[in-house]
Amino acid sequence: MRIRPAAPADLPLLQDIERAAGEPFRTLGMTEIADDEPPALELLERFRKAGHAWIAEGDQVEGSGGRPVAYLIGEPVDGAFHIEQVSVHPDAAHRGVGRTLIAYAADRARGQGLTGLTLTTFTEVPWNAPYYERIGFRPLTDPELTPGLREIRATEAAHGLDRWPRVCMYRATT
């Protein structure tokens, strides 16, 4: 597996990965999440230009020929690197691809002097909060939320994501 910065030509492939990664939500009755459109190309390009869009490529998906199988986008928020999205194609799941992307983001964040990683996620989806706890993230309490995280959560709520329980999580980069 190789991690590299996303290139402009990769961005439509990231949308394809996102669509595929959303499909398992159907099994949990979360069809709105499965049907949600992936990030727009303009948004992906904003993360890419900022140097905060990385892809994993390799042979995790048979016949992928080194094409992207996962991606991570994010940005600094209040002294930490906030993971906006990390998605792994289901055919590459359970092979450490997401964990490797997160470790890569942690290394980049540490190099920029950021103290940790943050993300928001669903608490009751097995490959969301329970997974992140297994790889070292911890839930943040309400008093621990920074202004930027509160703004992110408010935006998520406005988009209807609070229909299912959500949580903000943190992991130190050290």
Secondary structure by P-SEA (a helix, b strand, c coil): cccccccccaaaaaaaaaaaaaccccccccccccccccccaaaaaaaaaaccbbbbbcccccccccccccbbbbbbcccbbbcccccccccccccaaaaaaaaaaaaaaaaaccccccccccccccccaaaaaaabbbbbccccccaaaaaaaaaaaaacccccccbbbbbbcc
